[in-house]
Amino acid sequence: MLLTVSYAFPMRGRLPRQRNDRSYYVADQVMVRCAAPDEREAPVVLRWHQAGMLGTRPDPEAPVVEFRIYEGQLYRTMIRKEQWSENDRKVLTPHGAVALAADREHPHNVFLGGAGEFGEFGGKRDRDAADVTPAEEVEDVIVSSSGRDEVLAAIHAFAERTLWIGNEVMVRSGEPVYVLEEAWGERPRRVKVRTTDDFGSPGDPDYPCAEQIVRVDALHDILSVASRGEGEYDPDDPDTFRHILPGYVEVLDPGVLSYVHDQAPVFRHRLRQAVDAMCERIHREPVAVITAWAVLRDEARNESGDVGALADAARGYIEAVQGAYPSEGRRPNWRAESVAREVEHWEYAPVPEPEPASSGPRPF
């Protein structure tokens, strides 16, 4: 289907009789093509029943997020309750208009057929309120710089990621998974539903490890962990487990689940953090520890290096520390504790290749 998208872009230029450039914010429109298959061509395969904002109880007012499969890609309905999120910001109901990522600061950069938040830029009041200039009023301007190409590229890229089912707009999505929060003492581990494209970068503090991620077809396993084996529930009856798992994913077609977490990027990032933290005091250590630390440092900083060699270097460092400082009890010496923990996470992680749903990772 073809849609008319209103947008605005920054520009600098001057009229023929002017000496200096001035800044403009120009409003224009462009036609884009979006996929609009029939409902039978893009069937619903997953349904995400959302929890409340704190993730501690079900949210009866939150709409169910549907996931459809089309040409091998998952698409999900926009999460209208989370208007602050980067993916779904400024959603305009009921027409399913979505904020455009090209320039979030300006109210006219929305993905909407034929109109922006202030209409068609037709009235002077609307133009003044939006602080934009219609494109026809700047046709004689000698342009020195323009952001049109960048904004148009973002519009077309966004259009390629959307799917229209009737009046509902869907956006290309990662696979939903259960993410266990870190264990703290005796408190039960809370569970969140996140899509794999929402993990961010390995340097983010909330980037999950493989041992925190459970595929959504493993409902019984995630309930067992979240409840700590206490209480009774029926995995086939949501009413019996929503107090344990406020947000859950209903799996209609398990064949679409293929995600396997790649632990290597976060493994390398966190080992690099660990060795960098030792920089200021490593000179006080025995020669064997310094040598093993230097090998680990070089492997951790080598972004194109083999992750197996990195793991071997980490094990070598742990052995050197344990040789110099025999541990008391089961825990390794504090100099190697963080490295040992990351090696354990990496050893737990599956090989990052798509596998059948039945062989996905399971929690401890």
ZAMARGU-4260 file (C-alpha; in steps of 0.2 Angstrom, whole numbers, plus 5000, padded with zeros to 4 digits):
<rodrens>
0) 5000/5000/5000 | 5005/5018/4997 | 5005/5031/5011 | 5008/5049/5011 | 5019/5054/5025
5) 5021/5072/5032 | 5038/5076/5038 | 5049/5091/5042 | 5068/5094/5040 | 5081/5107/5044
10) 5088/5118/5031 | 5099/5133/5029 | 5099/5145/5014 | 5096/5162/5008 | 5085/5171/4995
15) 5094/5178/4979 | 5094/5196/4987 | 5100/5191/5004 | 5118/5191/5010 | 5117/5179/5025
20) 5110/5161/5027 | 5095/5159/5039 | 5088/5143/5046 | 5072/5135/5041 | 5062/5120/5046
25) 5053/5115/5031 | 5037/5104/5030 | 5034/5092/5015 | 5026/5076/5011 | 5033/5060/5003
30) 5024/5044/4996 | 5031/5028/5004 | 5026/5010/5001 | 5022/4998/5015 | 5018/4980/5016
35) 5000/4976/5018 | 4996/4958/5018 | 4980/4949/5021 | 4978/4942/5039 | 4979/4925/5032
40) 4996/4929/5025 | 5002/4936/5041 | 4995/4924/5055 | 4996/4928/5073 | 5009/4916/5081
45) 5012/4924/5099 | 5002/4934/5111 | 5010/4945/5124 | 4999/4948/5139 | 5007/4962/5148
50) 5011/4966/5166 | 5010/4983/5175 | 5023/4996/5175 | 5032/4989/5190 | 5031/4971/5183
55) 5023/4964/5199 | 5005/4962/5194 | 4995/4959/5178 | 4988/4975/5169 | 4970/4972/5164
60) 4970/4988/5154 | 4985/4985/5144 | 4981/4978/5126 | 4987/4961/5121 | 5002/4963/5110
65) 5001/4951/5095 | 5015/4945/5085 | 5013/4940/5067 | 5024/4931/5055 | 5026/4937/5037
70) 5040/4932/5025 | 5050/4924/5039 | 5050/4940/5050 | 5041/4943/5066 | 5030/4959/5068
75) 5022/4965/5083 | 5008/4978/5087 | 5014/4994/5094 | 5014/4995/5113 | 5003/5010/5115
80) 5005/5011/5134 | 5024/5013/5134 | 5024/5030/5125 | 5041/5034/5133 | 5050/5019/5125
85) 5062/5023/5111 | 5054/5010/5099 | 5036/5016/5101 | 5037/5034/5106 | 5023/5046/5102
90) 5010/5033/5096 | 4995/5042/5089 | 4979/5031/5091 | 4968/5026/5083 | 4976/5026/5066
95) 4992/5018/5072 | 5003/5033/5068 | 5021/5030/5074 | 5034/5043/5079 | 5048/5044/5066
100) 5066/5041/5072 | 5074/5053/5061 | 5071/5068/5071 | 5061/5065/5088 | 5062/5083/5094
105) 5050/5090/5081 | 5031/5086/5082 | 5029/5084/5063 | 5040/5069/5061 | 5026/5056/5063
110) 5022/5042/5051 | 5004/5046/5047 | 4995/5045/5031 | 4992/5063/5024 | 4994/5073/5040
115) 5005/5077/5055 | 4999/5082/5073 | 4994/5099/5067 | 4985/5093/5051 | 4990/5096/5033
120) 5001/5112/5037 | 4987/5121/5029 | 4982/5135/5042 | 4993/5149/5047 | 4990/5145/5066
125) 4995/5127/5063 | 5011/5132/5054 | 5016/5145/5068 | 5012/5132/5081 | 5024/5119/5073
130) 5036/5133/5068 | 5038/5125/5051 | 5038/5133/5033 | 5029/5124/5019 | 5040/5118/5005
135) 5032/5129/4992 | 5037/5144/5001 | 5056/5140/5000 | 5057/5135/4982 | 5067/5151/4978
140) 5079/5148/4993 | 5097/5145/4988 | 5101/5130/4999 | 5118/5129/5008 | 5114/5114/5019
145) 5099/5102/5021 | 5093/5088/5031 | 5080/5082/5018 | 5090/5066/5012 | 5094/5060/5030
150) 5075/5062/5035 | 5069/5054/5019 | 5081/5039/5021 | 5075/5036/5039 | 5057/5037/5033
155) 5059/5024/5019 | 5069/5013/5031 | 5055/5015/5044 | 5042/5010/5031 | 5052/4994/5027
160) 5050/4989/5045 | 5031/4991/5046 | 5017/4980/5042 | 4999/4986/5040 | 4984/4974/5044
165) 4968/4984/5041 | 4970/5000/5051 | 4983/4992/5063 | 5001/4996/5060 | 5014/4983/5066
170) 5033/4985/5067 | 5047/4972/5064 | 5052/4965/5080 | 5064/4953/5089 | 5058/4937/5097
175) 5050/4939/5114 | 5059/4930/5129 | 5058/4929/5147 | 5072/4938/5156 | 5076/4933/5175
180) 5082/4948/5185 | 5098/4945/5195 | 5095/4934/5211 | 5096/4944/5228 | 5096/4934/5244
185) 5080/4924/5247 | 5069/4936/5237 | 5060/4927/5222 | 5068/4931/5205 | 5056/4942/5195
190) 5053/4939/5177 | 5051/4951/5163 | 5046/4949/5145 | 5058/4958/5133 | 5060/4957/5114
195) 5078/4952/5108 | 5079/4968/5098 | 5077/4978/5115 | 5093/4971/5123 | 5103/4986/5118
200) 5122/4985/5117 | 5133/4973/5128 | 5139/4989/5137 | 5122/4993/5144 | 5120/4989/5163
205) 5104/4979/5160 | 5110/4969/5145 | 5106/4951/5150 | 5117/4936/5151 | 5112/4919/5144
210) 5108/4912/5161 | 5095/4925/5163 | 5086/4922/5146 | 5073/4908/5144 | 5063/4906/5128
215) 5044/4908/5130 | 5040/4890/5125 | 5048/4885/5142 | 5033/4891/5153 | 5034/4877/5165
220) 5053/4880/5168 | 5051/4899/5171 | 5036/4896/5183 | 5046/4884/5193 | 5060/4897/5195
225) 5049/4911/5198 | 5039/4902/5211 | 5054/4893/5219 | 5044/4877/5218 | 5031/4883/5230
230) 5012/4884/5227 | 5002/4875/5214 | 4998/4881/5197 | 4992/4875/5180 | 5003/4880/5165
235) 4988/4878/5154 | 4977/4890/5165 | 4984/4908/5166 | 4972/4912/5181 | 4982/4900/5192
240) 5000/4908/5188 | 4997/4927/5184 | 5002/4931/5202 | 5018/4922/5199 | 5021/4928/5181
245) 5011/4944/5179 | 5017/4946/5161 | 5018/4930/5150 | 5018/4925/5131 | 5005/4914/5124
250) 5013/4903/5111 | 5002/4898/5096 | 5015/4892/5085 | 5032/4886/5093 | 5040/4884/5076
255) 5043/4903/5075 | 5055/4902/5091 | 5073/4901/5086 | 5083/4913/5096 | 5099/4907/5104
260) 5108/4921/5114 | 5126/4925/5109 | 5136/4928/5125 | 5152/4932/5116 | 5150/4951/5115
265) 5145/4953/5133 | 5158/4941/5139 | 5172/4951/5130 | 5165/4967/5136 | 5164/4962/5155
270) 5181/4954/5155 | 5188/4970/5148 | 5180/4979/5162 | 5187/4967/5174 | 5205/4968/5168
275) 5204/4987/5167 | 5199/4988/5185 | 5215/4979/5190 | 5226/4991/5180 | 5231/5003/5194
280) 5236/4989/5206 | 5242/4975/5195 | 5260/4980/5198 | 5259/4974/5216 | 5255/4956/5211
285) 5267/4941/5208 | 5275/4939/5191 | 5264/4924/5187 | 5248/4934/5190 | 5254/4950/5180
290) 5259/4939/5165 | 5242/4930/5165 | 5233/4947/5167 | 5243/4954/5152 | 5238/4939/5141
295) 5219/4941/5146 | 5220/4960/5144 | 5227/4958/5126 | 5213/4945/5122 | 5199/4955/5129
300) 5204/4971/5119 | 5206/4961/5103 | 5188/4963/5096 | 5191/4952/5081 | 5199/4938/5092
305) 5193/4921/5095 | 5181/4920/5110 | 5188/4902/5114 | 5206/4910/5116 | 5198/4923/5127
310) 5190/4910/5138 | 5207/4901/5139 | 5216/4917/5144 | 5203/4920/5157 | 5205/4902/5164
315) 5224/4905/5164 | 5222/4921/5174 | 5210/4912/5187 | 5223/4898/5189 | 5237/4910/5191
320) 5227/4920/5205 | 5223/4903/5214 | 5241/4898/5213 | 5247/4914/5221 | 5232/4916/5233
325) 5224/4900/5238 | 5205/4902/5241 | 5196/4900/5257 | 5181/4890/5254 | 5172/4888/5238
330) 5173/4906/5232 | 5189/4911/5222 | 5200/4925/5227 | 5192/4942/5225 | 5205/4946/5211
335) 5198/4932/5200 | 5180/4932/5206 | 5172/4943/5193 | 5182/4934/5179 | 5177/4917/5186
340) 5159/4922/5186 | 5159/4928/5168 | 5168/4912/5162 | 5154/4902/5171 | 5141/4912/5161
345) 5150/4910/5145 | 5151/4891/5148 | 5133/4890/5152 | 5128/4899/5136 | 5123/4889/5121
350) 5131/4889/5104 | 5124/4905/5095 | 5115/4896/5081 | 5097/4894/5078 | 5090/4878/5085
355) 5073/4870/5087 | 5062/4877/5100 | 5063/4861/5111 | 5082/4864/5113 | 5082/4882/5119
360) 5091/4887/5135 | 5084/4883/5152 | 5086/4891/5169 | 5097/4884/5183
</rodrens>
